[in-house]
Amino acid sequence: MRGYLTRALEKAGYEVVSVDRGTEAVPRLEAEHFDLLLSDIVMPEMDGIELAQRCNEVSPHTKVMFITGFAAVTLKASKEQPTAKVLSKPFHLRDLVLEVQRIFEDQAQASL
């Protein structure tokens, strides 16, 4: 699935860095600037909510978007990360691209 998401976002013109677990993402977040963290919530070693919390610590300007197939986890994510967007599975790749575009449009309007 990560490969499909990466290709869809790249085709839409976004530069994507893809990793397979949160513990691999944290050092990247510490070393580089990212506009958006797109994470599944359920992952090995570090769940997406913990990853988002670490992201907020090391890169507070990075927007967060979760994808998940679990309704109960969506509720937890909304409570833990109230500014994060949550996209529930299943979704179409064009829906993902549209949600990412909305995040950046909202960010651009907020900075005006």
N, C-alpha and C positions, 0 to 999 in steps of 0.2 A: 504494500500500500504506500509506503514511504516513497518508493520510486515513482508511482503514478502521481502523487501529490507534487513531488519535485518537478517532474516534467510539465505538469499542468501550469504550475506557477512560473516556470522558466519560459514556457510558450507565451504566457501573458506578459512577459517582459521583466520579471523579477529575478534578481540574483539570489540563489538559494544555496545555503550550506546545510547539508543533511547529515545527521548522526543517528545512531541506532539506540541511544540511551541517554538519560539525563546526566549521568556521571561523565559522559563524554562531552556533553554540551556546556557544562559549567566552566571548564577552563577556557573554552572558546568565547563564552560570554565575558569572562574576565579579561581576555586579551584583545578582543575585537569589538567594534560597534555593530549592533544589529538593530534595525528598526522594528522588527517583529519576531517574537518567539511563537512558533506554531508547534504545539505539543499535544500528543495523546495524553490522556490522564493516567491510564493504566499502562505502566511500563516496568521492566525489570530494574532492580537496584534502586531507583529513585522515581517516585511517581511524578506526574506532571504538575501537581499542586506544589510539591516540595521544590521542583525545578523552578516554577514561577516565583516562589518566595525567594529563592537564591538569586534569580534574575533581578528581582526588585531590589535586592541588596547591592549587587555589583553593577547593574545597568538600569537604574530607575526610569530612564526615558524609553526603554524598550517596551513596546506594546505586547500584550499577551493574548493569544487565541488558543483555546483548547478544542480538541476533537475527542469525542467519546461515544461509545455505544451503550453506556449505562446511565439510566435516568437518575438513579440515586447519587451517582458520582457527579452528575451535572449539578445537582443541588448543593453538594459539598463544595464544588468548585466555585459556584456563584457566591457562597458565603465566605470562602477563604480568599477569593480574588474577585471582588465585586466589579472591578473595571474590565475584567477579561471577557472577551467574547467566547461563547461556547457554541460549537457547531456539532449537532448530534448526527451520528451515523444511523442509517446510511444517508449519504448525500451525493449529489452529482458533482463532478469536478468543477463545473461552471459555477455551482453554488459556492464552492470554496473560493474561487477566484473573485467572485462578486463580493463576498464577505471581506476578503483581504483588501479589495479596492475601497470598500466602505470605511474600513479602519483608517486607511491613509487619507481618504477624503475628509473624514471627521477630524483627523489630526491636523490637516492643512487648514480647515475652517477654524479650529480652536486657536491656531497660532496667529490668525488675522486680528 
